[in-house]
Amino acid sequence: MNLGLLTDTTTAGTGTGQTIILVGYIVIIIGALYFFMIRPQKKRQKAEEKLRNSVEMGDEIITIGGICGRVVALKEDSLVIESPIDHSKTKILKSAVQTNTTVHDDK
């Protein structure tokens, strides 16, 4: 009779230990996801935002769609670019800027 009672308490203690280990694994997985996926994505977003806010008049840019042009007008959330071939003007959103090919001297 005591043997059956002893077995039940040992199993209950092992179940609690397994639960703690399972919770530990979940915390490790969430931490790994943060450091390998979420954190780098936030860094990229900050770099893109910095690039878009640093666009100035006369800069040569390339949009996400592959349109190349020179900035001729700036507004709060949009800008106007001029095509180098036929000098046509196109209004685009700042969020569409992918690359600024103009080199600035940052001092």
C-alpha positions as CSV (number, residue, x, y, z in Angstrom):
1,M,0.0,0.0,0.0
2,N,2.8,2.5,0.8
3,L,4.5,1.6,-2.4
4,G,1.6,2.9,-4.5
5,L,1.4,6.1,-2.5
6,L,5.1,6.7,-2.9
7,T,4.9,6.3,-6.7
8,D,2.1,8.9,-7.0
9,T,4.1,11.6,-5.2
10,T,7.2,10.9,-7.3
11,T,5.2,11.3,-10.5
12,A,3.6,14.6,-9.3
13,G,7.1,16.0,-8.5
14,T,8.4,15.0,-12.0
15,G,5.4,16.7,-13.7
16,T,6.2,20.0,-12.0
17,G,9.8,19.7,-13.0
18,Q,8.8,19.0,-16.6
19,T,6.4,22.0,-16.6
20,I,9.2,24.3,-15.4
21,I,11.5,22.9,-18.2
22,L,8.8,23.4,-20.8
23,V,8.2,27.0,-19.7
24,G,12.0,27.5,-19.8
25,Y,12.1,26.2,-23.4
26,I,9.3,28.5,-24.4
27,V,11.1,31.5,-22.9
28,I,14.3,30.6,-24.8
29,I,12.4,30.3,-28.1
30,I,10.7,33.6,-27.7
31,G,14.0,35.2,-26.8
32,A,15.7,33.7,-29.8
33,L,12.8,35.0,-32.1
34,Y,13.2,38.4,-30.6
35,F,17.0,38.6,-31.2
36,F,17.0,36.9,-34.6
37,M,13.9,38.4,-36.2
38,I,12.2,41.3,-34.4
39,R,15.3,43.3,-33.4
40,P,17.0,43.3,-36.8
41,Q,13.7,44.3,-38.5
42,K,13.3,47.3,-36.1
43,K,16.9,48.3,-36.9
44,R,16.1,48.2,-40.7
45,Q,12.9,50.2,-40.2
46,K,14.9,52.9,-38.3
47,A,17.5,53.0,-41.0
48,E,14.9,53.3,-43.7
49,E,13.1,56.1,-41.8
50,K,16.4,58.0,-41.3
51,L,17.1,57.7,-45.1
52,R,13.6,58.9,-46.0
53,N,13.8,61.9,-43.6
54,S,17.3,62.9,-44.9
55,V,16.2,63.3,-48.5
56,E,16.9,66.9,-49.7
57,M,16.2,69.0,-52.8
58,G,18.5,67.9,-55.7
59,D,19.1,64.4,-54.4
60,E,19.1,61.6,-56.9
61,I,16.9,58.8,-55.6
62,I,15.6,55.4,-56.6
63,T,12.0,54.4,-55.6
64,I,10.9,50.9,-54.5
65,G,9.3,50.5,-58.0
66,G,12.7,51.3,-59.7
67,I,12.0,54.8,-60.8
68,C,15.1,57.0,-60.8
69,G,14.9,60.8,-60.5
70,R,16.1,64.0,-58.9
71,V,14.0,65.5,-56.1
72,V,12.6,68.9,-57.1
73,A,10.1,69.5,-54.4
74,L,9.6,68.3,-50.8
75,K,6.5,68.2,-48.6
76,E,5.8,66.6,-45.3
77,D,4.9,63.1,-46.6
78,S,5.5,63.3,-50.3
79,L,8.0,64.6,-52.8
80,V,8.2,65.4,-56.5
81,I,10.9,63.8,-58.6
82,E,12.0,64.7,-62.1
83,S,13.0,62.1,-64.7
84,P,16.5,62.5,-66.1
85,I,15.4,61.5,-69.6
86,D,12.4,63.6,-70.5
87,H,12.3,65.9,-67.4
88,S,8.7,64.7,-66.5
89,K,7.7,65.3,-62.9
90,T,6.1,62.6,-60.7
91,K,4.7,63.0,-57.2
92,I,5.6,60.1,-54.9
93,L,5.3,59.3,-51.2
94,K,8.4,59.5,-49.0
95,S,7.7,55.9,-48.1
96,A,8.4,54.8,-51.7
97,V,12.1,56.0,-51.5
98,Q,14.4,53.0,-51.5
99,T,17.9,54.5,-52.1
100,N,19.5,57.9,-52.1
101,T,22.3,57.8,-54.6
102,T,23.6,61.3,-53.8
103,V,26.7,61.4,-51.5
104,H,26.5,63.9,-48.7
105,D,29.4,65.1,-46.6
106,D,28.2,64.4,-43.1
107,K,30.1,66.8,-40.8
